[in-house]
Amino acid sequence: MRVRDATPADAAKLVSPLQTLYSETTYMLFEPDEFTMTEAEQARRIEERSGTDSGATLVCESDDQLVGVVFGTRGIARRTRHSLYVLIGVRQSWVGRGLGRALLEVLQGWAIWRGLHRLELNVAVENVRAIAV
C-alpha cells in the first residue's frame, strides 16, 4: 500500500472507485447518483491543483488499484487561508487497515509544509472509526 500525490493520469482510475465509495457508505458527501464527474473533469481538477498551494489530492494504491483517496481544499478567504477542508474515502474492503490514518498523515505533512494550521474534517457522530482517526 502506498500513498502518493494524484496525477491527471489517475483520473480514469479515480472516477470508478469514487462511484463505488459513494455506494458503499452513507458517510460520503454525495449519494451514488449525484456523483457525475467525468474522467476529463477529474483530470482537470487534479492538474489545476498540482504545483499550487490551493489543495491536494492524494491517493492510496495497492497492486495498481486505488483503494483510498483524500482531498484537501485550502480556504480562499483571508480568515480561512490557514485551513484545509478535508474529504476522505476508503474502500470498504480496506477499512480497518490504517489506510485513513495514513492518508491523513500525508495530507497533514502537505499542510504543515505550506504553513497551514487547521484541518477541517466533518464526521458523522455515528462514524466511530472516523472519529477514532
N, C-alpha and C positions, 0 to 999 in steps of 0.2 A: 504494500500500500504506500502510495506516495502523494503528497500534497504539493501542488505547484500552481503558478500563475496560469490562468487560461489564456489561450491564444485564439485568434479568429478561426484557425483550423479545427478547434474543438467544438465549434458551433453545431456541426452535424451530430456529434456525439453527445451534446448537451441538451438539445431540444427534446429528444425522446425520453431521456432519464428524468427531465423536469416534468414532463407529462405524467410519467409513472409516479414520481414523488407526489404530485398533486392528487393522484388517485389512491395512493397508499395511506394517506393520513389527512385528518381534518385540521392539523396544526399549521399547514402551509397557508400562504397568503391567498392563493387562488383556488377556486373549485376547478375540477378537471376540465370542464368545458369552457372555462374563462381564459385559460392559457392558450393564446393563439399566436405566440411569437414564432416567426419562421426562422430557418437557419440563417438566412441573409440578415435579418434583423438582429439576431443574436450575435453574429459575426461583427456587424457594425457596432453594436454596443460594446463588445469586448475591445475592438480596435480603438474606439473613442476613449476608453479608459486607460489603455496601455500607454505607458510613458507619461501619464499625468498623475496628479495627486487627487483627482476627483473621486476616485473609488477603486476598488479592486474586485476581481472575480478570481476566486481560487477554486480549483477542482482537486478531488482526490480520486486517484485511479488505482485499479488493481487489475493486472493482466490486460492492460489496454482498454479497460471498461471503466467509465466514470461511475463512481458509487456514492459520491457526495459532492456538494458544492456550497460555497459561501460567497455571498455578495456583500460588499461594504460600500455604502454611498455616503460620501462626505457632505456635511451640511454646507449650504451655499450662502446663507446669511452670516454676517459678521458674528452674530451671537451663537452660531452653531458650527462655525468653521473648525472648531476644535473637536467635533464629534463625528462619529461614523455610525450610520444606521445599518444594522446587520440583518441579513436574511440568510438562513442556513437550512439545508435539507440533506438528509442522509437516507439512502435506500433502505427500506425496511429490513431487508436481509442482512444489512450491515450494522443495524442498531445494536448498541451494547458492546462494541469493539473498540471504543475510544476514538472513533472517527470524528465525531462532532468536536470533541476536545482538541484533536489535532488540527482541524480546520480553523478553529477559533484561535489557537495559539499562534499559528502562522499569520492570521489576519491581525492579531494583536501586535505582532512584530512589525508588520507593514505599517500599522497605525503609529506605533511609537517612533519608528524611523522618520515619520513625517510630522512629528510633533503633535499628534492628536492626543487628547486627554480623556476622551469619553467614548465608550462603545455602547450603543443602544440596541438591545435585542428584546422585542416583545415576546413574551412566553405565556401561553395559556396556563392558568393556575393548575389545571389537571395534568399538565405535561410534566410529570415528575422527573423524567430523565433530563429534559432540557433545563429544568431548574437546577438540577444537580451539577450540570456542566457550568 
